[in-house]
Each structure stands twice: as C-alpha cells, then as structure tokens.
Amino acid sequence: MARMVLEEALPAQWIDEVFEAHRGQQYARTLMFSTVVELMTLVTLGLRPSLHAAAMQSRSLPVSLAALYGKVSGTRPELLRALVQGSAQRLGPVMGSLDRPRSLPGWRLRVVDGNHLGRSEKRLGVLRGRRGAALPGHALVVYDPDEALVRDLVACEDAYESERVGVMPLVAGAEPGDLWVADSHFCTRALLQGWQDAAASFIVREHGRHPRVGERGAWSEAVRMDTGCVRECAITLRAVRGQAQPCTPWRCIEIELDEPTESGRTTLRLWSNLPATVEATTIAALYRKRWRIEGLFGRLESVLDSEIKTLGHPRAALLGFTVAVLAYNVLALLQAVIEQAHRPALPELEVSTFHLAQHVKQGFEGLLVAVPAQCWSDRAEPSPERLARRLLELAMHLPAKKLATAKRGPKVAASKGWVDGRTARSHFSTARLLKASGRSP
C-alpha cells in the first residue's frame, strides 16, 4: 500500500520534471534528482542511518559521493516548495475519495506555523572549532487538518530570518474559500490584509501590541461553550500614513476560559473576517484545531527522521525535512484508508502513525528487493477513485487493532519542588527500590 501511494505521490518522472522547472543553475546529466529523493526517503523512513550509508549501499548510484552531496547542498528552496505543493495536489483527489468530515463546510482549513530544525553536527569546515549550536534553518508549513495533509511549505535557509517575513510567499498562494488559522505571531497587518485581498478567510489570535485597533464596537452577549464563555465585537484597524481607502471591519472574538492556559492566560482574543453566518462559538472551536500542527511536528520528529543531524548545510537539511513531510503525507493517507476500511467493525479506531510507520518499515526494504522499481510503473491505477478503492481492499487484510493508538489517562500534575545540588545529582538503584517496595518479580 505504501509503495502504491508513493508511486502516486512521487513518481520518478514527475520529480525530474519538477526539478527541471525549478533547478536554477543545477543540471541533471548522470544523477537524476529522483534518485536523490529516493535515497533521502530511505533515511527519513529509518531504513538507512544517514545519506552516506544510503549511498554506499545503493547499487545504482552513478556518481561519486562528492557529487551527490554537491547536488543535495544545491537544492533550491523553490524546488522544495514545488515538491510539497505538487505531491499534495496528487494525493488530494485520493483523500477526497474517502469519507472524511469537514470542520466548516464550504471552507478549506489551512493551519500555518513554523518549525525550526534542531542543531546539526559540525561537519562543515566553517562550523569546526565554533562553540554553540549550528542551526540549519527553519520551515513554514501549511497543514490541512481535515485531510491530514501538508499542503505547502516555505524553506528558510537563514535560521534567524523572521517567520513573519518568510510567511509572505504563502499569501500569494491563498485562494477564495481558504480559511487560514495561525497564532499571534502571524497577526500582522500585511499578512491579514493579504488574505483579505485574496478573498480568503482567516482566524488569527490577537497580538498584544500590533496591529493597532482604531475603533472597537460594543461587545455582544456572552455565549457559553464547553471551554468557557464567548463574546464578540467589530473592530477596525487604525489607518496608516498614505492609506487611501478605509480599513475593512473585522470581528474580534473573546474567549473567557474556565481553566487557564499553560502560560496562565484566562482570556484569548481572536481576529477573523468570516461572515456573520459563522457563529463566534464555531470560530473559537475552529481555532482549537491549530494545535494539530504541533502534533504534526512532533510526529515528524518521533516517527520519521525529519531532522538529519549529519546534514549541516542548510539546503541539505531542509531537503531532508521536506522529504520527511512527503513521507508523512503518504502515511496520513494510509492512516485514513485503514480507519475507513475498518470503521464498520471498529467505529472508534484511531490508527497510530508510529505503529503504521513501523509496520511499513518491516516489509518495505524486502519489497524493494522482491519487486524492482520499474515493475511499479505498469501497476499505476488510472484514476484516484480506483486507487482509493484498491487501497481500501488491501486495508481489510491489515491487523487494525495492532495499529491502533494506545490511549493513556491524563498526567497527574506533581510539583518536584526545590532541592539542593547534592540531592539533585544523587543516584539510586531501581532494583533495590522495587525490592524494598515489594514489587520486585
């Protein structure tokens, strides 16, 4: 199933066509870019410990290791974005063939947030001898929580580049019918007005300092919801110098929480340009879906090797992260297929991405040996609907209960309190503690 979805999402010929359209000064003579993506996929899936190991074990690498690393380090950010966009467009119709509910009918959710890559090893000459962490960059990701697919990605090579600056290319891709959800870091006049001009909608948490509110209307009656009370008012931004047309009025939704957030806040304010037909309680509930992108970043790090520490060059590290995102989209489609296939017998089934990835890893390498890559080109399904039906048929043979998530109860908050340094650095034998408590086997 994973191989079938990979052939639909990332066929070698299509990857090389995308490379040719966004290659810049790079060229493809002997080493095709599809081969680079294939090697990096083995690393992100955990089948190879590093790109060097994947290249050494490859039987068909036509160039030297220096040439391979040179091509990886020269990958342009525009190419990475085109791969994510194109792959999501190829998988979108397949996911659309499944029975999946919409959070807000008539709108397409787009949750945007940034993810900074962890420090890399100091293998580059310019990094050796330097103290401190070497940061290879960050990426701005657009996630669709309804389809569980990453729809867009902007790779930023400079780790110090502001996310507010890097996010601006995403405004050009906004379309009517999109509903963008973001936290207060992205509450800027340029970004919000860009979505407004593109006829897209947004739900953004209010920033404490900017943009400045010019006029604020009267608050409505508070309405009760499951997490607190909600009320709203109309707001208009303060006009800036040189602005000819008046500011468009937006909605401000205030949520008075029953329980404070981790930072201690009890009041949240959201800005939105959704029409009045969408209730304030619905907007508040939609903003809670923003946290799903945090879970996405966690799964990219724990399930897939999205941050390859041996790749110190920013473009190489961002290529590794992008390939991990592409692999995640494949797993997300498989997850949705398995849940729908077993829904009649297991209506509450929630497939674990971790267990699913482990299941794929166990047989993927053997499949590469048993069935060569050229054999899969003739097995491609002619339409997304037929591919979805074929995947559902295959999913019925999977042990769904072994792929389900393991639910656990809520954590008990316990304060450790302050202790002196000698106590904090002390140690003890776990076996002796178990024996003393009578729990030792």
N, C-alpha and C positions, 0 to 999 in steps of 0.2 A: 504493500500500500504506500509506504514512504517513497519507494522508487517511482511508482506511478505518478505521485503528486510532484516529485522532484522533476520528472520529465515534462510535466505540465507547467510548472512554475519557472524552471531554469533549464530549458533545453540548450544544448551547447551552441547550436547555430544562432539562436536568438541572443545569447550572451555575447557572441562575437559580433553580431550586428549592432548591439548597443555600444560595445567597445569602439567600433568603427565610427559611430556617430559622436562619441564624446572622448575620443582618445587624446586629443590635443597634439602634442609632439611625439607621443608614443606611436609605435607601429607594431604590427603583427606579421612576422615573417615565418619564424620557426616555432616560437612559443605562442600558442593561442591563449587569449585571456580566459576562455572557458576551462582550460587546463589549470590555470591559477585558481579559479573559483572552486574547481573540483578538489584540489589539494587542500585549500583552506577549509572546505566543508568537512573533510576528514578530521581536521584539527578541532574545529568547533564542536563536532559531534563527540569528541573524545576518543576517536579511533586512532589518532596519532598524537604523541605528546607535544610536537612542535612542527612548524613548517619545514624545518631542516629534516626531521625524521620522515615526514611525509614524502619529501622529495627524494631522499635516499632510498626509500622502499618502493618508489614508483619505477615501473618497468619501461615506461614510455616517455620519460622526461627528455625532450630533445635538446636541452641547453644545459649550461653549467649552473651551479648554484649561485654564482655571482650574477649571472644574467637573470635568474629567477628573482633574486632579492632586488635587483635593479628595477624589474618590472613592477614588483609589489610596492616598492617605495615610490614609484612614479604614478601611482593610481590617482587620478584627479577626483576631488570631491563631487564634481558634477556627474561623473560616471557612477559613483556610489548611489547618488540620489536617483539616477535613471534606473538602476537595477531594482531598487526597492519599489519605486513607483510602477515600473513595468511588471514586476513579479506580482504585486498586489492586484493589478488590473487583470492579470491572467488567472489568478485564483479567485477573484471576486465573483465571477459568474458561477463557479463551482460551489462556493459557500452560499451564494444566493439561491441555489437549487435546493438547499436544505431548509428545514422548518425551524427558523430561528426568530424569536420575537424582537420587536423594535422598541427601544426605550421611549421614543417620541415619534409616532407615525408622521411621515412627511419630511423628516429631517434626518440627515446623516451625521452621527456624532463623530467629532474629531477632537480627541484629547491630545494636547501638546505639552511636552515637558522636556527638560534637558537631562542628559546623563553624562557625567564626567568619568572618563576612563581612569582606572587605577594606575598607580605608578608602574613604570616598566623597568626592566633591568637595564643597567648602564653599559650596553654593548657597543653603542656608537662612540666613535673617537671623541666627539665634543662633550660627551657625558662623563667620560672617565676622569676620576680624580675630583669630581664635584660632590659636595655634600648636599643633602636634601633630596627630595623626591623628584624624579623626572616624569612630568605629566605629558602624555602624548596627544591630548586634545579632548574634545567632547562632541556629542552629537545631540541634535534636537530631533525628537521622534514624534510623529503623529500617529496616534493609535485609535482604532475604531473598536470600542468595547462591545458593540453589538455583534460584529463579525469576528472579533478577537484577532484582527489582522493589523499589522503595522502598515500604514498607507503611504507614509512619506518619511523622509529622513534628510537632514542637512548636516553634513560633516564639517566640523570646525577644527582646523589644524592647530590653531593657537589656543592653548588651554586657558589663557587669560582673556580671551575675547568674550565680551558680554553676550549673554543669551538673548538679551533684548535686541541686539544688533543682528545676531545670527538668525533670529526667527523671522526677519523681514522677508526673505525669499519665499517663505510659506504663504505670505499674503497674496502673492501673485497666483498661487495655485488654488485660492479659495473660490468656491463656486456657489451660486444660488442653491439653497437647500442644505448647505453645510451648517452645522451647529458646533462651534469651536468652544472648548472648555479648557480653562487654564487657571493657574493660581495667581496670586497678587503680583508675582514677579513680572508677569506679562501684561499688567494693567498699565499700558502706555497709550497716549493719545494717538500716536502714529499707527499702532497695531489695531486698536479698536476702530479707528476711523477707516483703516484699510479694509477691515472686514465689512464695515458698514457700506463702503463704496462698492464692494464686490457683491452686494446684496446677500451676504452671508449673515448668519446669526451668531451670537456669542454669549457665553456665561463666564464671567471673569470675576475673581474675588477682588474686592476693593483694596487698593494700596493706601497706606496711611498718609502719604504725602502728595502723591500725584496720580492722575491729573487733577487739577483744581476744579471743584464744583462751583458753578456760577450761581445757579438757582436750584432750590430744592422745594418740592411741593409738600403738601400735607400728607402725613402718614395715614394709611388705611387701618381698618380694624385688624387686630391681631387674630390669626387663624392658627388653630392647634394642629400639629403634626406629630409623628412618632418620636422625634428627637427634640422638640421644643415648640416655640411659637414663632410665627412668620408674619411679617407685615411688609408693606412696600410703599414707595413714593416715586414720583417722577423727578428726574434730575436733568440738568443741562450744564455742560462744561463751560468753564469761563473762556470767553473769546480770547484768542491770542492776537498779537500785533500782525496786521496785514491780512486778517481773515475777513473775506468779503461777505460770505453767506453765514446766516446764523447757525448755531450748533443744533444738531438733531437731539430732541429729548429722548432719554433712555430711562430704563427702570432700575430702581435700587431696591433690592430685596434684603431685608434684615432678619437674621435668624437668632433668636434668643435661645441658647442651648440649655437643656436640662442638666447636662454634665459638661464640665469644661474640657477643652482640647488638651493635648499633651503640653502645649505651651501655656496653658492656663487661661486661654480666652473663653469667654462665655457668650460673646456676640460676634457674629460673622455678617459681613455685608457683601452682596454680590451685585454686579452690574450686568445688565442684559438688554438687548434690543429685540427680544422675542415679542411677538404681538400680544395684545391683552387677552387673546383667547387662550393662551397658555397660562395657567394659574401660577401664583407665586410658590405654592407648595410643590408643584411639579418642577419648577426651576430649582428649588432647593434640593429636591431629590435627585435631579439630574447632575447637580454639581458633585454629589457624593460619588458618582461614577468616575470622577477624576482620579481617585485613589487606585483605580485598577491599573493605571500605567505604572505606578510604583511597584505593584506586583509583577508587572511585565519585566521591569528592570531587574527585580530580584530573581525571577526565573531565568533570565538571560545569563545571569552570573552563576546561579547554582546548578541549573540543568545543562546549559551549554557553556562552552569555554569562549565567552564573548570578549574577555579581556586577556589577550595572549601577552604575557609579561616579557617573552623573549623578543617581541617586535617593538623596538624602541622608536623607529621612525614614525612620525605622526600619521602619514598616509598609509603605512603598512598596518599600524594598529587600528586605524579606522576601517580599513578593508576587512580585518578580522571581525570587528564588531558588526559590520554590515552583513557579512556572510552569516554570522550568528542570527541576525534579525531575519534573514531569508530562511534559514533553517527553522526558526521559531514559527514562522508563518505556515510552514509545512506541517509542523506538529500541531498547530492550532486547528488546521483543517481536519487532520486525523482525529483530534480530540472531539470535534463537533460531530464527525461522522459516527464515531463509536457511541457517543451518547445518544444520538438519534436512533441508531440501529437497535440498541438495547432498551430504548425507552418503554416499550410495552411491558417488558418483564421487570425492569429496574427504573421506575419513573424518577427516582431521586439520584440517579447515577451522576457522579461528577468525576470525570477522568483526571487522574493526576498527570501533569506534564512530566514530572520526574520519572514516574514509573513507565510512562509511554516512551520517553526517550531511552530508558534502559532497555525496554523491550525491542526497540528499533536497533540499538547498538549491538545486541546479541546476535542478530542474524544478518545485519547489513553487510558486513565485510565478507561473510561467506557467500552472500548473494552476488557481490561484485565478482567473485571468482567463478561461481557456477554459471552466471548469466552475464556475458560481457556487455559493455555499454551499447555497442552497435545493435544488439538484439532488441533493445527497448524502443528504438526509433520506429519500428514497424508495429509496435503494440499500442501506440498512442490512440486514445479514444477520440472519435471525430467531433464530439460536442461536450461542453461542460456538463450537461444533463446526464449524458450516458456515463461520463466518468464518475459523477456523483452516485449514480445507481450501482455501478460496478464496485465502488468503494463500500457502499452500504452492504452489498452482498458479501464482500470479503470480511467486513467488520463483524458479521454474525458468527464467524468462526473464532473470534478472539475471546479469551477469558476475561470478561468485563470486570468481574469482581477483583481480579488480581491487579487491574489497572486503576481501580478506584482510589480516591484520596482517603487518607486516614484522618478522620476528624478527632480533634482533641478539645478538651474543655478549656475555658478561659484561664489565663495565667493569674496566679494569686500574687497580688502586689505585696512585696515584703521589703521593708527598708533595712539595708545592711548596717547603716549607722557608721559612725567614725571609729576607727581603731588606730592604734599606733603602728608605726612602720614595722616593728619587730613582729607583731601579730599578723600583719598582712603578708609578710614574707615567710611565715612559718608553713610547715607541711605536715601531712599525716598520712597514715596508711588506710586506704579504703577497706581493705580486707579485715583489718583489726576493728574498724568501726562497725562493719557488718556483723562480725563475730560477737562483739560486745552487745549489740542490739538484739541478737538472737535471730537475725535474718540471713545469716550465712548458710549456704546449702550444705 
